[in-house]
Amino acid sequence: MIQVFTGDAFLAREALLHEAQLQGLAPRLLPPEPGVVAQEASGGLFGPSGALVDLREVTEGEWKPLREVLEKLPQDALVLLLDPRPTAARSKWYGEHAQKRDNPTPGPRELAQWVTNRARLYELKLPAAITNFLGGLIGGKGSYENPAYGLEALDQELRKLTLLDPPLTLEKVQAVVALEPPLSGFDLVRAVTEGKGTAAFKHLQNQMERGEDPIRTLGALSWQYSKLARAWAYLQEKPLLGEGEAAGLLGMHPFAAKQTLALAKQASSHAVKAALQILLEAEQAAKTGGDPRLALERAVSGLLALAAKR
C-alpha cells in the first residue's frame, strides 16, 4: 500500500512519522532513490517491509524511475511518501495508485486552537490572549512556502516558552518571540559553537552591514540552537544516529542535519541549556527597551565563552 502525505509540510511530515510509528517502521526519511526505496520496501527477516520517502525536492527526472519501482512493489509493501506540494502529474498518479492523506495548514481562525492544542503537548497552559497573538504571527502561512514563517517556526516558539517561569503573560511572550530567522544564521552558529570568535563576529558584522535586523538574527540563533538541543537529546538515546534519520526527526535536509549532528556531538547538556538561556535573556533585553544590537553582541560573547570552557 502506498500512502502520500500532502498539505502543510510540517503537519504532513508529522503525520507521516506518526503513521510510521503505528506501523512499526523506523522514522527514517529516504531520498527518492529507486534502488534504496525498493530495498527498504522489500523488508527482511527482522522487521516489517516499508519505506518512508522524502519527495519535497524531487525532480520529474527523479520521479519517473521511482514511480516505476513503486508500481512494481508487492501489495503488502508499505510506502509512505512525503510530498506536500505534488505536481499535477504526481497528483493524478496518486489518485490511481495511492491513498492520499492531506494535512492542510490551519486557517487564520483555526490557528489559535492549533496553538492551544500544540501547547498542551509541552504542558503549557496559555491564556486566550497569548494563543491569539501567536496564531496571528503567521496568519495561516504554510510551512512549505516559507518554513521560517510557518507552523514549524511557531512550534519552535512554543518550545521556547517552556523555558520561561510561570505564569506566562502576553508581555513575557511578546518579549521573546522572534519568527522568520534569517537563513544565514547557521554559519554564525557554527563559528560560535566552535569557539571561533573572530569568524563569529565577522559573520555578525556582515549581517549587520547587509541591514539584517538584530532581533531576527537572535531569532535565527535561537532556532538553530533549538535544533542543536533536539539533536543532542536524540544522540543520548541513539549515539550512532545517522544524518538521514536525524533529518527526518529534526525536519531538516540531510546536509543541514549532518552539520547539526556534528555540532551536537561536541556539546554537553550544560552547554546546550546555558546557550538557550543566554539567547532567551538576550531576546528579552532586545525587546524590552534595550539596544538590540548590543543584546545580540553580548549573546554572541556569552556563547563564545561557553564554547571556550569545553
C-alpha positions in Angstrom: 0.0 0.0 0.0 1.2 3.5 -0.8 0.2 6.5 1.3 1.1 10.0 0.3 1.1 12.9 2.8 0.3 16.3 1.4 -0.6 19.8 2.6 1.4 21.8 5.1 5.0 20.5 5.1 5.3 20.5 8.9 2.0 18.7 9.5 2.5 16.3 6.6 5.8 15.2 8.0 4.5 14.8 11.5 1.5 12.7 10.2 3.8 10.5 8.2 6.1 9.9 11.1 3.1 9.1 13.3 1.9 6.6 10.8 5.4 5.1 10.6 5.4 4.6 14.4 2.0 2.9 14.3 3.3 0.6 11.6 6.5 -0.2 13.4 8.7 1.5 10.9 11.9 3.4 11.7 11.4 7.2 11.5 14.0 7.5 8.7 13.2 9.5 5.6 14.8 8.2 2.5 15.9 10.2 -0.6 14.0 9.4 -3.8 16.5 6.8 -5.0 14.7 3.8 -6.7 17.2 1.2 -5.5 17.2 2.3 -1.9 13.4 2.5 -1.8 13.0 -0.9 -3.4 15.4 -2.5 -0.9 13.7 -0.9 2.1 10.2 -1.6 1.0 11.0 -5.3 0.4 11.7 -5.7 4.2 13.6 -8.6 5.6 13.8 -11.2 8.4 14.0 -8.7 11.2 11.2 -6.1 10.5 8.2 -5.2 8.5 8.6 -4.1 4.9 8.2 -0.4 4.5 9.9 2.8 3.4 9.5 6.5 4.1 10.4 8.6 1.2 11.0 12.4 1.1 9.7 13.9 -2.1 9.9 17.6 -1.0 12.6 18.4 -3.6 12.1 15.6 -6.1 12.5 16.5 -9.8 10.5 15.0 -12.6 13.6 13.2 -13.7 14.0 11.6 -10.3 10.2 10.8 -10.0 9.9 8.8 -13.2 12.2 5.9 -12.2 10.9 6.0 -8.7 7.3 5.7 -10.0 8.3 2.6 -12.0 9.7 1.0 -8.8 6.6 1.9 -6.8 4.3 0.3 -9.4 6.2 -3.0 -9.2 6.2 -3.4 -5.4 4.1 -6.2 -3.9 0.8 -5.4 -2.4 1.9 -5.9 1.2 4.8 -3.4 0.9 4.0 -0.2 2.7 5.5 3.0 1.3 4.8 6.4 2.9 5.5 9.4 0.7 6.1 12.9 2.0 5.0 15.2 -0.9 3.5 18.4 0.5 3.0 20.1 -2.9 2.8 17.4 -5.6 2.7 18.4 -9.3 -0.4 17.8 -11.3 1.1 14.7 -12.9 2.0 13.2 -9.5 -1.4 14.1 -8.1 -3.0 12.2 -10.9 -0.8 9.2 -10.3 -1.6 9.3 -6.6 -5.3 9.3 -7.4 -4.8 5.9 -9.2 -2.2 4.2 -7.1 -2.0 5.7 -3.6 -4.1 6.7 -0.6 -3.9 10.4 -0.1 -3.7 12.0 3.4 -3.9 15.7 3.1 -2.8 17.9 6.0 -3.8 21.5 5.2 -2.4 24.5 7.1 -5.0 25.7 9.6 -6.7 28.9 8.5 -6.4 32.1 10.4 -9.5 31.3 12.5 -8.2 27.9 13.3 -4.7 28.8 14.3 -5.4 29.8 17.9 -7.0 26.4 18.6 -4.0 24.7 16.9 -1.6 26.7 19.2 -3.7 25.7 22.2 -3.6 22.0 21.3 0.1 22.2 20.5 0.9 23.9 23.7 -0.7 21.1 25.6 1.9 18.7 24.2 4.5 20.8 26.0 2.4 21.1 29.2 1.8 24.8 28.6 -1.5 26.4 29.6 -1.8 29.6 27.5 -4.4 32.3 28.0 -6.5 33.2 25.0 -4.6 36.5 24.5 -1.4 34.6 24.0 -2.8 31.9 21.7 -4.4 34.6 19.6 -1.2 36.6 19.5 0.9 33.6 18.4 -1.7 32.4 15.9 -1.7 35.9 14.3 2.0 35.9 13.8 1.9 33.5 10.8 -1.7 34.2 9.7 -2.2 30.8 8.1 1.0 30.8 6.0 2.2 27.3 5.1 5.4 25.6 6.1 6.2 24.7 2.6 6.3 28.2 1.1 8.3 29.6 4.0 9.4 27.2 6.7 10.9 30.0 8.7 7.5 31.7 8.9 5.1 28.7 9.2 3.9 26.2 11.7 7.4 24.8 12.4 8.7 28.2 13.4 5.6 28.6 15.6 6.2 25.2 17.2 9.8 26.3 18.0 8.4 29.4 19.7 6.2 27.3 21.9 9.1 25.1 22.8 11.0 28.3 23.8 8.1 29.3 26.1 8.7 26.2 28.2 11.9 27.9 29.5 10.0 30.9 30.9 9.0 31.0 34.5 5.2 30.7 35.0 2.8 32.3 34.9 3.1 33.2 31.3 1.8 36.7 30.3 1.4 38.3 26.9 4.1 40.7 27.8 6.6 37.9 28.5 5.7 36.1 25.3 6.0 39.2 23.2 9.4 39.9 24.7 10.9 36.6 23.5 9.1 35.6 20.3 11.1 36.0 17.1 9.9 34.4 13.9 11.4 34.2 10.5 15.0 33.8 11.3 17.5 34.6 8.5 18.8 31.6 6.6 22.4 32.7 7.1 22.2 32.0 10.8 23.9 28.6 10.6 27.3 30.0 9.7 27.2 32.2 12.8 26.1 29.3 15.0 28.9 27.1 13.7 31.5 29.7 14.4 30.1 30.4 17.8 29.9 26.7 18.9 33.4 26.0 17.6 34.7 28.9 19.7 35.9 30.9 16.6 35.4 34.4 17.9 37.0 36.3 15.0 34.9 34.4 12.5 31.7 34.7 14.6 32.0 38.5 14.8 32.9 38.7 11.1 29.6 36.9 10.3 27.8 39.1 12.7 29.3 42.3 11.1 28.5 41.1 7.6 24.8 40.6 8.6 24.6 44.0 10.2 26.2 45.6 7.1 23.5 44.0 5.0 20.9 45.6 7.2 19.8 42.5 9.0 17.6 43.1 12.0 19.4 42.1 15.2 16.2 40.7 16.6 15.8 38.4 13.6 19.4 37.3 14.0 18.7 36.4 17.6 15.7 34.5 16.3 18.0 32.6 13.9 20.4 31.7 16.7 17.5 30.5 18.9 16.1 28.5 16.1 19.4 26.8 15.3 20.2 26.2 18.9 16.8 24.6 19.5 17.6 22.2 16.6 21.0 21.5 18.2 19.4 20.8 21.5 17.0 18.3 20.0 19.9 16.7 18.1 21.8 16.4 21.3 18.8 14.7 23.0 18.4 12.2 20.2 22.1 11.4 20.4 21.8 10.4 24.0 19.2 7.8 23.1 21.0 6.7 19.9 24.7 7.6 19.7 25.0 6.3 16.2 22.2 8.3 14.8 22.8 9.0 11.1 22.1 12.1 9.1 19.2 10.5 7.2 17.3 9.6 10.3 18.2 12.9 12.0 16.9 14.8 9.0 13.5 13.2 9.5 13.4 13.7 13.2 14.6 17.3 13.1 12.7 18.3 10.0 15.9 19.3 8.2 17.6 18.4 5.0 20.3 15.7 5.3 23.2 18.1 4.8 21.9 20.5 7.4 21.2 17.6 9.8 24.7 16.3 9.3 26.1 19.7 10.3 23.8 20.0 13.3 24.7 16.5 14.5 28.4 17.3 14.2 27.8 20.3 16.5 25.6 18.4 18.9 28.3 15.7 19.4 30.7 18.4 20.7 28.1 19.9 23.1 27.3 19.0 26.7 23.9 19.1 28.4 25.1 22.1 30.5 26.3 24.0 27.4 23.1 23.4 25.5 20.9 24.6 28.4 23.1 27.6 29.1 23.1 28.6 25.5 19.3 28.6 25.3 19.1 30.6 28.5 21.6 33.2 27.1 19.6 33.6 24.0 16.3 33.8 25.9 17.7 36.6 28.1 19.1 38.4 25.0 15.8 38.4 23.2 14.0 39.7 26.3 16.6 42.5 26.6 16.3 43.4 22.9 12.5 43.6 23.1 12.1 45.4 26.3 13.8 48.7 25.6 17.4 47.6 25.4 19.7 48.1 22.4 19.0 45.1 20.1 22.5 45.1 18.5 24.2 45.3 21.9 22.0 42.4 23.2 23.0 40.4 20.2 26.7 41.1 20.6 26.5 40.2 24.3 24.7 36.9 23.4 27.4 36.0 20.9 30.1 36.8 23.5 28.3 34.7 26.1 28.0 31.8 23.7 31.7 32.0 22.8 32.6 32.0 26.5 30.6 28.7 26.8 32.5 27.2 23.9 35.8 28.2 25.4 35.0 26.1 28.6 34.8 22.8 26.7 
